[in-house]
């Protein structure tokens, strides 16, 4: 299993559900803002997340002539000129293996970018972010990829024209052709297909650069095969006969609480201490579930290692008990 998120940015509104249960309608996040977020430019240049996360790689490609060297102009134009309520970008977030080096992650990311944008020459911007996990402090590299579903062809268009309606009879005088999942005959199945494509590509790079990894299972350091699966844990259990359990995601607001912070106000301090206790409980639950799932996945390797250790101990004892020759 690995993290894979598929979403859209658009020019309409989106519904946000508050903690109270009430639903609010807000303006949808723009592709322009998304571009600046993943590239850490403009108002995101000094964003607070920069303290926890570094950008390892940024690249844009397949840009039309009006934005060939200025991808920011492309995403701004998409936000301005795309029709109302239309999708302006498809956004992917894909977890990358921490066992790979920075350069190997870049190679892997470029293979993923090519897979998802090359066939239809989709304009794209991509970035690799990496930060230490809030639990365990291990690297958590991940790829951000956003692409426009309008295909860049041989015609030079202005920004406004590029996002206008496509006319098959006069392609050079109309907008760029939009190739959505529905047009490709895939619809919602495209997510499953992209997850499978991602699994295949990631595993190819793991096989080349990091075919095994070391895990601590019940106190033993054990070498196990290094691979990912596109299946959700329920589907994986049905196929492989395991009993993997879902690991909850702890909100950043809870994880980043300062354990040393106190308040003079007794009620505020009591409420904050309760949040800290909730944080500790959530972290313990996640750690326990991770250990449980690792054992479910690799228990045969654990048993084999345990048997090897016992055999090694018996062999050493035999050597110790054997009379020393004169």
C-alpha positions as CSV (number, residue, x, y, z in Angstrom):
1,X,0.0,0.0,0.0
2,X,1.2,3.5,-0.7
3,X,-0.3,7.0,-0.6
4,X,-1.9,8.2,-3.9
5,X,-4.3,11.1,-4.0
6,X,-6.2,12.2,-7.1
7,X,-8.1,15.5,-7.1
8,X,-9.1,18.5,-9.3
9,X,-8.9,22.2,-9.1
10,X,-11.6,24.2,-10.7
11,X,-13.3,27.5,-11.2
12,X,-16.4,26.9,-9.2
13,X,-17.2,26.4,-5.5
14,X,-16.5,23.6,-3.1
15,X,-18.3,22.4,0.0
16,X,-16.3,22.2,3.3
17,X,-17.6,20.3,6.3
18,X,-16.8,21.9,9.6
19,X,-16.1,20.1,12.9
20,X,-19.5,21.2,14.0
21,X,-21.1,19.2,11.2
22,X,-22.2,22.3,9.3
23,X,-21.5,22.6,5.6
24,X,-20.1,25.8,4.1
25,X,-19.7,26.7,0.5
26,X,-16.3,28.3,-0.4
27,X,-14.6,29.3,-3.5
28,X,-12.6,26.3,-4.9
29,X,-8.8,26.5,-4.6
30,X,-7.3,27.7,-7.8
31,X,-4.7,26.0,-10.0
32,X,-2.6,29.2,-9.8
33,X,-2.5,28.9,-6.0
34,X,-1.7,25.1,-6.3
35,X,1.2,25.9,-8.6
36,X,2.7,28.4,-6.2
37,X,2.2,25.9,-3.3
38,X,4.0,23.0,-4.9
39,X,6.8,25.1,-6.3
40,X,7.1,27.3,-3.1
41,X,7.0,30.5,-5.1
42,X,5.2,33.9,-4.7
43,X,3.3,34.0,-1.4
44,X,4.4,30.4,-0.5
45,X,8.1,31.4,-0.7
46,X,8.2,32.0,3.0
47,X,5.4,29.7,4.0
48,X,5.5,28.1,7.5
49,X,5.6,24.6,5.9
50,X,9.1,25.5,4.6
51,X,10.4,25.0,8.2
52,X,9.4,21.4,8.1
53,X,9.7,20.5,4.4
54,X,12.2,21.0,1.6
55,X,11.7,21.0,-2.1
56,X,14.0,18.5,-3.9
57,X,12.9,19.0,-7.5
58,X,10.7,21.3,-9.6
59,X,9.9,20.9,-13.3
60,X,7.3,22.1,-15.8
61,X,6.9,20.8,-19.3
62,X,4.7,20.5,-22.5
63,X,3.9,24.2,-22.1
64,X,2.2,26.0,-25.0
65,X,4.2,28.8,-26.7
66,X,2.7,31.7,-24.7
67,X,4.1,30.1,-21.5
68,X,7.0,28.1,-22.7
69,X,9.4,29.5,-20.1
70,X,6.8,30.9,-17.7
71,X,4.7,28.1,-16.3
72,X,3.2,30.5,-13.8
73,X,1.6,32.4,-16.7
74,X,0.0,29.2,-17.9
75,X,-1.7,28.3,-14.6
76,X,-2.8,31.9,-14.2
77,X,-4.3,31.8,-17.7
78,X,-6.0,28.5,-16.9
79,X,-7.6,30.2,-13.8
80,X,-8.7,33.3,-15.8
81,X,-9.8,31.9,-19.1
82,X,-11.1,28.4,-18.5
83,X,-14.9,28.4,-18.6
84,X,-16.9,28.7,-15.4
85,X,-17.1,25.6,-13.3
86,X,-14.6,23.8,-15.5
87,X,-11.7,21.7,-14.2
88,X,-8.4,23.7,-14.5
89,X,-6.0,21.0,-13.4
90,X,-5.7,17.4,-12.3
91,X,-3.6,17.1,-9.2
92,X,-1.8,14.0,-8.0
93,X,0.2,13.4,-4.7
94,X,2.2,10.2,-4.7
95,X,4.3,8.9,-1.9
96,X,7.9,8.0,-3.0
97,X,10.1,5.3,-1.4
98,X,12.3,6.7,1.3
99,X,14.9,4.0,0.5
100,X,15.8,5.7,-2.8
101,X,18.3,8.5,-3.0
102,X,17.3,12.0,-4.1
103,X,18.5,11.4,-7.7
104,X,16.8,8.0,-7.8
105,X,13.5,9.6,-6.6
106,X,13.9,12.2,-9.4
107,X,14.3,9.4,-12.0
108,X,11.3,7.7,-10.7
109,X,9.2,10.9,-10.6
110,X,10.2,11.6,-14.2
111,X,9.0,8.2,-15.2
112,X,5.6,8.8,-13.5
113,X,5.3,12.3,-15.1
114,X,6.0,10.8,-18.5
115,X,3.4,8.1,-18.0
116,X,0.6,10.5,-17.0
117,X,1.3,13.4,-19.4
118,X,3.2,12.3,-22.4
119,X,0.5,10.4,-24.4
120,X,-1.6,13.6,-24.8
121,X,1.1,16.2,-24.4
122,X,-0.6,17.6,-21.3
123,X,1.1,20.8,-19.8
124,X,2.3,20.0,-16.3
125,X,4.2,21.2,-13.3
126,X,5.8,18.8,-10.8
127,X,7.7,19.0,-7.5
128,X,9.2,16.6,-5.0
129,X,8.7,17.6,-1.4
130,X,10.4,15.8,1.5
131,X,9.9,16.2,5.3
132,X,10.6,14.1,8.4
133,X,7.5,12.3,9.6
134,X,5.9,13.6,12.7
135,X,6.0,10.1,14.1
136,X,9.4,8.4,13.9
137,X,11.0,11.3,12.1
138,X,11.7,9.2,9.0
139,X,11.8,10.9,5.5
140,X,8.5,11.2,3.8
141,X,9.3,12.1,0.2
142,X,6.3,12.6,-2.2
143,X,5.6,13.8,-5.7
144,X,3.2,16.6,-6.5
145,X,2.1,16.5,-10.1
146,X,-0.5,18.9,-11.6
147,X,-1.5,18.8,-15.3
148,X,-4.0,20.4,-17.6
149,X,-6.2,18.1,-19.7
150,X,-5.9,20.4,-22.7
151,X,-3.5,18.8,-25.2
152,X,-0.7,21.0,-26.7
153,X,-0.5,20.5,-30.5
154,X,1.4,22.3,-33.3
155,X,-0.7,25.4,-33.3
156,X,0.4,28.6,-31.6
157,X,-2.4,30.1,-29.5
158,X,-2.8,33.1,-27.2
159,X,-3.6,32.4,-23.6
160,X,-7.2,33.3,-24.0
161,X,-7.6,31.2,-27.2
162,X,-5.9,28.2,-25.7
163,X,-8.7,27.8,-23.1
164,X,-11.6,28.5,-25.5
165,X,-13.8,25.7,-26.9
166,X,-12.1,23.3,-29.4
167,X,-13.4,23.2,-32.9
168,X,-12.4,20.0,-34.9
169,X,-13.0,21.7,-38.2
170,X,-10.8,24.7,-37.4
171,X,-8.3,23.5,-34.7
172,X,-5.8,26.4,-35.4
173,X,-8.5,29.0,-34.8
174,X,-10.1,27.4,-31.8
175,X,-9.0,26.3,-28.3
176,X,-6.8,23.4,-27.5
177,X,-8.6,20.0,-27.3
178,X,-9.6,18.9,-23.9
179,X,-9.1,15.2,-23.3
180,X,-10.9,14.2,-20.1
181,X,-11.1,10.7,-18.6
182,X,-14.7,10.5,-19.9
183,X,-13.5,11.3,-23.5
184,X,-10.9,8.6,-23.1
185,X,-13.6,6.1,-22.2
186,X,-12.3,5.6,-18.7
187,X,-14.4,7.7,-16.3
188,X,-13.9,6.9,-12.7
189,X,-11.9,3.8,-13.6
190,X,-8.9,6.0,-14.4
191,X,-8.0,6.3,-10.7
192,X,-7.6,2.5,-10.4
193,X,-5.6,2.4,-13.6
194,X,-3.3,5.2,-12.5
195,X,-2.8,3.5,-9.1
196,X,-1.8,0.3,-10.9
197,X,0.5,2.1,-13.3
198,X,2.1,3.8,-10.3
199,X,2.6,0.5,-8.5
200,X,4.3,-1.0,-11.5
201,X,6.7,1.9,-12.0
202,X,7.6,2.3,-8.4
203,X,8.3,-1.4,-8.1
204,X,10.5,-1.3,-11.2
205,X,12.7,1.3,-9.5
206,X,12.7,-0.5,-6.2
207,X,13.8,-3.7,-7.9
208,X,16.7,-1.8,-9.5
209,X,17.8,0.4,-6.6
210,X,16.4,-1.0,-3.3
211,X,15.0,-4.5,-3.6
212,X,15.0,-5.1,0.1
213,X,14.6,-3.0,3.3
214,X,15.2,-3.5,7.0
215,X,12.3,-3.5,9.4
216,X,12.2,-3.9,13.2
217,X,9.6,-6.6,13.9
218,X,9.1,-7.6,17.6
219,X,12.6,-6.4,18.4
220,X,14.4,-8.1,15.5
221,X,16.0,-6.3,12.6
222,X,14.8,-8.2,9.6
223,X,15.5,-7.9,5.8
224,X,12.3,-8.1,3.8
225,X,11.4,-7.6,0.1
226,X,10.8,-3.9,-0.8
227,X,7.7,-3.4,-2.9
228,X,4.4,-1.5,-2.9
229,X,0.8,-2.5,-3.7
230,X,-1.9,-0.3,-5.3
231,X,-4.6,-2.3,-3.4
232,X,-6.5,-0.9,-0.4
233,X,-6.0,-3.0,2.7
234,X,-9.5,-4.6,2.5
235,X,-8.8,-5.8,-1.1
236,X,-5.2,-6.9,-0.2
237,X,-6.7,-9.0,2.7
238,X,-9.1,-10.7,0.4
239,X,-6.5,-11.7,-2.1
240,X,-3.6,-12.5,0.2
241,X,-5.5,-13.8,3.3
242,X,-4.0,-11.2,5.6
243,X,-5.7,-9.2,8.3
244,X,-4.2,-5.7,7.7
245,X,-5.8,-2.9,9.6
246,X,-6.3,0.7,8.5
247,X,-3.9,3.2,10.1
248,X,-5.7,6.5,10.9
249,X,-4.2,9.8,9.8
250,X,-3.5,12.1,12.7
251,X,-4.3,15.8,12.0
252,X,-1.2,18.0,11.7
253,X,-2.8,20.4,14.2
254,X,-2.7,17.6,16.8
255,X,0.7,16.3,15.9
256,X,2.4,19.7,16.1
257,X,1.2,20.6,19.6
258,X,4.1,21.8,21.8
259,X,4.3,19.5,24.8
260,X,6.1,22.2,26.8
261,X,3.5,24.9,26.4
262,X,1.5,25.9,29.5
263,X,-1.2,28.5,30.2
264,X,-1.7,30.6,33.2
265,X,-5.4,30.2,32.8
266,X,-6.3,26.9,34.6
267,X,-9.2,26.0,32.2
268,X,-7.1,26.6,29.1
269,X,-4.2,24.6,30.5
270,X,-6.5,21.7,31.4
271,X,-8.0,21.7,27.9
272,X,-4.5,21.8,26.4
273,X,-3.3,19.0,28.5
274,X,-6.3,17.0,27.3
275,X,-5.2,17.6,23.7
276,X,-1.7,16.5,24.5
277,X,-3.1,13.3,26.0
278,X,-5.2,12.7,22.9
279,X,-2.1,13.3,20.8
280,X,-0.1,10.7,22.8
281,X,-3.0,8.2,22.5
282,X,-3.2,8.7,18.7
283,X,0.5,8.3,18.2
284,X,0.6,5.1,20.3
285,X,-2.4,3.7,18.3
286,X,-0.6,4.4,15.0
287,X,2.7,2.8,16.1
288,X,0.8,-0.3,17.4
289,X,-1.1,-0.6,14.1
290,X,2.1,-0.2,12.0
291,X,3.9,-2.9,14.0
292,X,0.8,-5.1,13.7
293,X,0.6,-4.7,9.9
294,X,4.4,-5.2,9.5
295,X,4.0,-8.5,11.3
296,X,1.0,-9.5,9.2
297,X,2.9,-8.8,6.0
298,X,6.3,-10.3,6.9
299,X,5.6,-12.8,9.7
300,X,7.2,-15.6,7.6
301,X,10.5,-13.6,7.4
302,X,10.2,-13.0,11.2
303,X,9.7,-16.8,11.9
304,X,12.6,-17.7,9.6
305,X,14.9,-15.2,11.3
306,X,13.9,-16.5,14.7
307,X,14.6,-20.1,13.7
308,X,18.0,-19.0,12.3
309,X,18.8,-17.3,15.6
310,X,17.8,-20.4,17.6
311,X,19.9,-22.6,15.3
312,X,22.9,-20.3,15.6
313,X,22.5,-20.3,19.4
314,X,22.4,-24.1,19.6
315,X,25.4,-24.4,17.3
316,X,27.4,-22.0,19.6
317,X,26.3,-24.1,22.6
318,X,27.5,-27.3,20.9
319,X,30.8,-25.7,20.2
320,X,31.1,-24.6,23.9
321,X,30.3,-28.1,25.2
322,X,32.6,-30.0,22.8
323,X,35.8,-31.1,24.5
324,X,38.9,-29.0,23.5
325,X,41.4,-31.3,21.7
326,X,44.9,-31.5,23.1
